[in-house]
Amino acid sequence: MTLLIFGRTGQVATELARIAPAGAVFLGRDQADLADPAACAAAIRAHRPAAVINAAAWTAVDKAETAEAAATVVNGDAPGAMARECAALGVPLVHISTDYVFDGAGTAPFAPGHPTAPLGAYGRSKLAGEQAVRAAGGAHVILRTSWVFSAHGSNFLKTMLRLGATRETLTVVADQIGGPTPARAIAGACLTIANHLTAHPQDGGTHHFAGAPDVSWADFAREIMAQAGLACTIADIPSSAYPTPARRPANSRLDCTGLAAFGLARPDWRAAVHTALHDLGAIP
């Protein structure tokens, strides 16, 4: 299967590069900048792949608050252009989205069909992308995920590892709950779904994919410290004690039961923390 992947250096794209089939084409910003949606559509026309995975996005959540128009072009207009071109060519599209499309209310896991209500600009931009992909009418899966981490790029695990090596105590938010999700598992899920859609295009829709078990950021940090053998103590704080330009959902739990249709299950993030720490050379 000829696979076209938007993204090259992000966490998921980096993991896709490890496991994608021979001949897969990765488009970085220099070849298909999501700030230019027409160029993304043109790239699909030029390569005429069997399937497309969009693993590129504007991920600077706080910066989006002051640059919503730019974030919406990347996260909304570009996926829409991809989806319309894919629909015209009869090519399935796998598009990665986020828990930030929800308002984070309550404690129950959000089902894929739950009403969306983003709290900020980043969530609104990602929701715009979802709506554009659906409106294109082609075979697609929108895969919402949360709290992505890996040995690559900038993420919570790497921040905790760096700070935990030099601090005796760190304060970490304890009233936001979600499923940390290994980028490696997301990459594998995207490939599985892309393969499935090429044979069964009618099985598209919106699905959730998040690591298990659900946990607070503070407890996530404690597990990182424990596995890395760091003595740094984690002190719980409320979100109000760590203000950020963008509001974060308090409840990022995602109902992932629909993944069974693709033979997928929630990955254990604790095992993935061990793998990432090993990849980073933090543990043997």
N, C-alpha and C positions, 0 to 999 in steps of 0.2 A: 504494500500500500504506500503510495506517495503521500507524504504528510508535510503540510506547510504549517510552521509554528511561528507565530508573532511573539517576539521576545528572544533575548539571547543571554543577558547577564542577570536577570532577576532570579529569585530563589527557585521558582518552579521551572523556569526555562533552563536554568543550569542543571537541575535534576533531570529534566527531559532529555538534555543532551547526553546524559549517561546511559539512558535506556531506550531512546527512540530507535526505530528500525533504520537500517542502512538506507541512505538516500533521502532521509528527512531533511528538509530545508528550514533553517532558522533565519529569521529576518530581524536584525537589530535595527536600532533607530536610524542608522546611516542608510539602510535599504528601504525601510518602511516606517516612517515616523508617524506615530498615532496622532500627532498634532496636525497631520495632513490626511484626513480620512480618504480622500480620493486616491492618494498614493497606495493606501492599504488595499482598496478595491482593485487597483491596477495590478498590484502584485499577485493577487489571487487569479486574475485573468491571465497573467503572463505565465504562471506556474501550472495552472489547471490541475491542482492536486486532487487526491481522492478524499481527503478530509483536511480540515483546518482546526488548529487549536490556538485560541488567543490567550497567551500567557503573559501579555504585556498590559500595563496599566499605570495610571497615576496613582501612587500609593502614599504620597505625602499627605496624611490625613489633616494635620494642622495647617499646612500651607494652603490647602484647598479652601480654607475659610476666607482667605484674602485673594484667591485666584480661582474662583468657582467657574468662571467662563472657560478658562484654559483647561481646568480639570474635566469639565463636561465635554469638551471636544475630544479629549483623549479617552475618557471612560464612557462617554455616551455616543458621540457622533461617529467615532472610528469603528466601534463594534457594530453600529448600525450599517455603516458602509460595507463592512466585511460580510455581514449577514445577508444584505441585499445581493451582493455579488455571488455569495455561496448559493443562495436560493435560485438565482438565475442560471447557475451552472449545475444545479442539482448536487451540490457538495455539502456534506454535513459539517456543522460548526460546533465546537465545544468552547464555551466561553466561561471564564472564571469570574465569579462575583463574590459577594461578601455579606456577613451578618449585619453590617452597618445599614442595610436597607430597612432594618427593623428598629423600633423605638426602644427595645430593651426592657419593656415593662413586664412585670410578673416574674414567675420563676419556672414556668413550664417551657419545654423546648419549643422553638418556633417551627411549625410545619411549613413546607414549601408554599402552600396556598394561603398562609396567614397574611392578613393585610399589611402592606408595607407602610412605614412612616419614619423615614430617615430623620436623625437628629441634627445633621449638619450637611455641609456642602459635599464632602466626600461621598457620603451615603446617597445624596441626591444625584450625584454624577454617575454613580454605579447603577442606581435604579434607572436612570435614563438609558443606560446601555442595555439593561435587561429588556426594557420596553421596546427599544429599537430592534433588538434581536428577534423578539417575538413577533413584532409587526412585520418583519421581512417575510414571514411565512414559510421559511425553509426548514429542513431537518436540523434540529439543534438540541443541545443540552446546555442549560445554564447551571453551572455548578457553584453553589454558594459555599464558602468555607470561612474559617476564622483563625485568628492568632497563629499565623504561619511562621514556622521557624525552620532553620537548617544551619549547616556549617558555612553558608554563603551569605553575602550581603549584610544588611543591617536588620537585626531582629532582637527580640527580648532575650533569648537564650545567650546570644553573644554579648549583649550589654551586661547581663547579670554575671556572666563569667569574668568579664573585664573588671567590673566594679567589685565583685566578690573577692578578687585576688588582692585587693588593696584596702578594703574596708572591713572594720569589725562588725558593723551593723548597717543594714540598708532598710529603708522604709518602703513598703510596696503596697499598692492598693489591694484591699481584701474584699471589697464589696462589688466587684465586677467578676462574673462567673461565665466561663466559656470552655470550649474544647481546643486546647493547643493542637495544631495540625502540622505534621511534618511535611515539608515541601516535597520530599521524596515520595510520600504516599499520594499526594495530590497529582504529581506527575504520572504515577502509575495508574491512578484512577482516570485521568484524562485520556491516556492511551487506550485503556480498556473500553471506555465509553466511545471513543472515536472509532475503534474497530467495530464495536457493536452497531453503531449508527450506520456504518457503510453497508451493513447487511440488513439492518432493520431500522430504516429511517423513520418509521412510524413510532418508534419508542422514545422520541424526544420529550422534552419538558424541562421542568426546573427541579433540581435535586440538591440535597444538602450533604456535605462531606466534611466532618470535623473529627478530631481526635477524641479518644475516650481515656479515662473518665473526665467528666466536666470538673472544673477546678477553678479556684481564684488565682489571680495573678500572684498573690503572695505565696500560695501553696505551690504554684508552678515554680516560683523562685526557690523555695525550700528544696524541692526535688532536684533542681539544677545544682544547688550548693552541695547537697548530700552526695549526688553521683560524682561530682567533680572533686570531692574530698576537701571542700573549702569550709573554714570555720566561721565564715560570715553568718551572722544571725539576721533573720528577716523579721522585721517588726510590722505588724498590720496597721494600715491607715485607711481611712475612708477616702473616696474619690474627691471629696470636698477639700481634703488636705493636699491634693496634688492637682491644682487647676491646670487645664490645658485649653488652648484656643478652641478646639473642637470637643464637643461632648461625646463621651464614649457610652455605648449601651451598657447598662448594669447587668442585663441578662443577655448573654450571647449564646445560650444553649440552642443547638440546632437538632431538629428531629431528622435523623438520617435513615429512617427505616426504608425509604424508597430505593436505597442503593442496592437492595437485594436483587432487584430486576437486572442488575449488571453483574451479579455475583460478587459485589463489593461489601465490605464491612468497615466499621470505624476502626482506624488504626490505634494501637496503644501508644500514646505519646511518650510514655515513660521509657519504653524500649527505644524509641526514636531519639530521645535525649541522649541515651548512652551512645548510640551510633554517631550522633552529631559531635559529642564530646570527643569521641575517638578520632573522628575525621579531623577535628581541630587540634589533635595532639594533646588534649587536656587530660586524657586518661589512656592507659595502655590499650 
